């Protein structure tokens, strides 16, 4: 019979007799222990008992293995490995094959962090187990597959009005000592690109009235037409690498205005502003997805409600306007 210990229910047996290999396994419940003992004995009686050595590798070993075979090919692979190592340390580096959902949930409950941070960390751990299982480096499924991410409230997507855009550009012109920040801001407002995409532009990426953005978040190049006026400004700005780091100067210019934004939004508000005005001016959602470079239409749909025609039928088909027969 299984024996109750401090760690759980211990099965200590020799399936092939006293001269056979000794098997010692601990289970959380007596029922699990009994099932394992009965199964093992039945397999041994049929001559099919061929135990493989237990996988005793620690979580840190699996994280490094994931990085060596997959993570080092990711743009942020080094950063992810660093985060995984911190998680591993906080969880006391358990034997990976013995991890249960509760082990991670206890760690998550103790750590003070934003829900999105928790979800990112869970995603990184899931990637370790899923990828190593796919590559046959582990023979057990992801032990955290049943853990659900924390449900997040939809973030407020602030955008600038026409008046606020003018105020921001005036603030940059009046007091900014950075010669690049004004043109980078205009490029972001004209194309919906991310600040980093604009800041890293090279003169050769301007061709035939279009800016081509490379090394993007989605790993796909995209080209966006620009006005002739903006094209002339970019050509006049210089050759080769067009800009240097200018984000701090932008933030200072923004701080000098009366514009108030949700926490965590600064230069990214320019991208939201482009998308919002594009939809309010009658643009279609598929074109917007291509311009922004979203891999999924789901992300772009955040702006759909700004279209003049979005859910417009609610006005004429509600029961006060048009009662049903």
C-alpha positions in Angstrom: 0.0 0.0 0.0 1.2 3.6 -0.6 2.7 5.2 2.4 1.7 8.7 3.6 4.7 11.0 3.9 5.2 14.7 4.4 5.5 15.2 0.7 2.5 13.1 -0.3 1.7 9.4 -0.9 4.8 7.3 -1.6 4.8 4.2 -3.9 7.8 2.1 -3.2 7.9 -1.1 -5.2 9.8 -3.5 -7.5 7.5 -4.4 -10.4 9.8 -7.2 -11.6 10.3 -8.8 -8.2 12.9 -8.4 -5.5 15.8 -8.4 -7.9 14.2 -6.0 -10.3 14.5 -2.2 -10.5 13.1 -0.3 -7.5 10.5 2.4 -8.3 9.8 5.2 -5.9 7.1 7.8 -6.8 5.3 10.3 -4.7 1.8 11.5 -5.5 -0.5 14.2 -4.1 -3.4 11.8 -3.4 -3.7 8.2 -2.3 -6.0 7.5 -5.3 -3.2 8.5 -7.8 -0.7 6.4 -5.9 -3.0 3.3 -6.0 -3.7 3.8 -9.7 0.0 4.1 -10.5 0.8 1.0 -8.5 -1.9 -1.1 -10.1 -1.0 0.1 -13.6 2.7 -0.6 -13.1 2.0 -4.1 -11.7 -0.3 -5.0 -14.6 2.4 -3.8 -17.1 5.0 -5.9 -15.4 2.8 -9.0 -15.4 2.4 -8.6 -19.1 6.1 -8.1 -19.6 5.6 -4.6 -20.9 7.1 -2.7 -18.0 10.0 -0.7 -19.5 10.4 2.4 -17.3 12.3 5.4 -18.6 14.4 7.5 -16.3 12.5 10.3 -14.7 13.1 13.7 -16.2 14.7 15.6 -13.3 15.8 18.7 -15.3 15.2 22.0 -13.5 13.1 24.8 -15.0 16.3 26.8 -15.5 17.7 24.1 -17.7 14.6 24.0 -19.9 14.6 27.8 -20.2 18.2 27.7 -21.5 17.3 24.8 -23.8 14.4 26.9 -25.2 16.7 29.8 -25.7 19.3 27.7 -27.5 16.9 26.1 -29.9 14.3 28.8 -30.4 14.6 32.0 -28.3 17.9 33.2 -29.7 16.2 33.6 -33.0 13.6 36.0 -31.6 14.2 39.8 -31.6 13.6 40.0 -27.8 14.9 36.5 -27.0 17.6 37.7 -24.7 15.2 39.8 -22.8 12.7 36.9 -22.5 15.4 34.6 -21.2 16.3 37.2 -18.5 12.7 37.4 -17.4 12.4 33.6 -17.4 15.4 33.3 -15.2 13.9 35.8 -12.7 10.6 33.8 -12.7 12.6 30.5 -12.2 14.5 32.0 -9.3 11.3 33.3 -7.6 9.7 29.8 -8.0 12.9 28.2 -6.4 13.8 26.5 -9.7 11.6 23.5 -9.5 11.9 20.2 -11.4 10.1 21.2 -14.6 8.3 17.8 -15.1 6.8 18.1 -11.6 5.4 21.6 -12.0 1.7 22.0 -11.3 -0.6 24.9 -12.1 -0.7 25.7 -8.4 3.0 26.3 -8.3 2.8 29.1 -10.9 -0.4 30.5 -9.4 1.2 30.8 -6.0 4.1 32.7 -7.6 1.7 35.0 -9.5 -0.3 35.7 -6.3 2.8 36.9 -4.4 4.2 39.1 -7.1 3.0 42.7 -7.4 2.7 43.5 -11.0 0.3 44.8 -13.7 -2.0 42.1 -15.1 -0.5 42.5 -18.5 3.0 41.7 -17.0 1.6 38.6 -15.4 0.1 37.5 -18.8 3.3 38.2 -20.6 5.2 36.0 -18.1 2.7 33.2 -18.4 3.0 33.4 -22.2 6.8 33.1 -21.9 6.6 30.0 -19.7 4.0 28.5 -22.0 6.3 29.0 -24.9 9.1 27.1 -23.2 7.0 24.0 -22.6 5.1 24.1 -25.9 8.2 24.6 -28.0 10.3 22.0 -26.3 7.4 19.5 -26.5 7.0 20.3 -30.2 10.8 19.7 -30.7 10.6 16.4 -28.6 12.9 17.7 -26.0 10.3 16.9 -23.3 7.8 14.0 -23.5 5.1 15.6 -21.3 2.6 18.3 -22.3 2.7 21.8 -21.0 1.9 21.6 -17.3 0.6 25.2 -17.3 -1.9 24.8 -20.2 -4.9 25.0 -17.9 -3.8 28.3 -16.4 -5.9 31.2 -17.9 -4.5 34.7 -18.5 -5.9 37.5 -16.4 -8.7 39.2 -18.2 -7.7 42.7 -19.1 -9.9 45.8 -19.4 -9.6 47.4 -22.8 -7.1 50.2 -22.7 -8.2 53.7 -23.5 -6.9 54.7 -26.9 -6.3 58.4 -26.8 -5.8 60.4 -29.9 -5.1 64.1 -30.6 -7.6 66.4 -32.0 -6.7 68.8 -34.9 -6.2 71.6 -32.3 -4.0 69.4 -30.2 -1.9 68.4 -33.2 -1.3 72.1 -33.9 -0.4 72.8 -30.3 2.1 69.9 -30.2 3.8 70.9 -33.5 4.0 74.6 -32.3 5.6 73.4 -29.0 8.2 71.5 -30.9 9.0 74.4 -33.3 9.2 77.0 -30.5 11.5 75.4 -28.0 12.9 72.0 -29.1 16.6 72.0 -29.5 16.5 68.7 -31.4 16.6 69.1 -35.2 14.9 65.7 -35.9 11.9 65.6 -33.6 9.6 67.8 -35.7 10.1 65.8 -38.9 9.8 62.4 -37.0 6.5 63.6 -35.5 5.2 64.6 -38.9 6.2 61.2 -40.4 4.3 59.4 -37.5 1.2 61.5 -38.0 1.3 61.0 -41.8 1.9 57.3 -41.9 0.8 55.8 -38.6 4.3 54.3 -38.1 5.7 53.6 -34.7 8.2 56.2 -33.3 11.1 53.7 -33.5 10.3 52.9 -37.2 10.4 56.6 -38.1 13.5 57.3 -36.0 15.5 54.5 -37.7 14.6 55.6 -41.3 17.4 55.7 -43.9 17.2 58.0 -46.9 17.1 54.9 -49.3 13.7 54.0 -47.7 12.1 56.9 -49.5 11.3 56.0 -53.0 8.7 57.3 -55.5 6.7 59.1 -52.9 6.5 56.2 -50.5 8.3 55.4 -47.2 9.2 51.7 -46.7 9.4 50.6 -43.1 11.7 47.6 -42.4 12.6 45.6 -39.3 9.0 46.1 -38.1 7.3 44.5 -35.1 5.4 42.1 -37.4 8.6 41.2 -39.3 7.0 42.4 -42.5 8.1 45.4 -44.6 5.4 47.8 -45.6 5.3 50.9 -47.8 3.1 53.9 -47.1 2.5 56.8 -49.6 3.3 60.3 -48.3 2.5 63.8 -49.6 4.8 65.6 -52.0 5.4 68.3 -49.3 6.6 65.7 -46.7 8.7 64.0 -49.3 10.5 67.3 -50.0 11.1 67.8 -46.3 12.7 64.4 -45.9 14.9 64.9 -48.9 16.1 68.2 -47.6 16.8 66.8 -44.1 19.8 64.8 -45.2 21.2 61.6 -46.6 22.0 58.2 -45.1 20.7 57.6 -41.6 18.2 60.5 -41.3 17.7 60.7 -37.6 19.2 60.1 -34.2 17.5 59.4 -30.8 14.8 62.0 -30.3 12.2 60.5 -28.1 13.2 62.4 -25.0 12.9 65.7 -26.9 9.4 64.7 -28.0 8.4 64.0 -24.5 9.6 67.3 -23.3 7.7 69.1 -26.1 4.6 67.1 -25.2 5.0 68.1 -21.5 5.0 71.8 -22.4 1.5 71.5 -23.9 -1.9 71.3 -22.3 -2.4 67.7 -23.7 -3.2 65.1 -21.1 -2.8 61.4 -22.1 -3.5 58.1 -20.3 -0.6 56.7 -18.3 2.0 55.0 -20.6 1.1 56.8 -23.7 3.5 59.4 -25.2 4.9 59.0 -28.8 2.5 56.1 -29.5 -0.4 58.6 -29.4 0.8 59.7 -32.8 0.1 56.3 -34.2 -3.4 56.2 -32.5 -4.0 59.7 -33.9 -3.3 58.7 -37.5 -5.5 55.6 -37.2 -8.4 57.4 -35.5 -8.4 60.3 -38.0 -8.1 57.8 -40.9 -11.3 56.1 -39.8 -13.2 59.3 -38.9 -12.4 60.6 -42.4 -14.0 57.5 -44.0 -11.1 55.2 -44.4 -11.7 51.4 -44.5 -10.5 49.0 -41.8 -8.7 46.7 -44.2 -6.6 49.5 -45.7 -5.8 50.7 -42.2 -4.6 47.2 -41.2 -2.2 47.2 -44.1 -0.9 50.8 -43.4 -0.3 50.0 -39.7 1.2 46.6 -40.4 -1.0 44.7 -38.0 -0.6 40.9 -38.4 -4.2 40.4 -37.3 -7.4 42.5 -38.1 -8.4 42.1 -34.4 -5.9 44.7 -33.4 -7.1 47.1 -36.1 -10.7 46.7 -35.1 -10.1 48.8 -32.0 -10.5 51.8 -34.4 -13.6 50.6 -36.2 -16.0 52.4 -33.9 -14.6 55.7 -35.1 -15.9 55.2 -38.7 -18.9 57.5 -39.5 -20.8 54.4 -40.7 -19.9 52.1 -37.8 -23.1 50.6 -36.4 -25.0 53.5 -38.1 -28.1 51.3 -38.5 -28.6 51.6 -34.7 -30.0 55.0 -35.4 -32.6 54.0 -37.9 -33.4 50.5 -36.7 -34.0 51.2 -33.0 -37.5 50.7 -31.7 -38.2 54.4 -31.1 -37.3 55.3 -34.7 -38.7 52.2 -36.4 -41.0 50.1 -34.3 -41.3 46.5 -35.5 -44.8 45.5 -36.7 
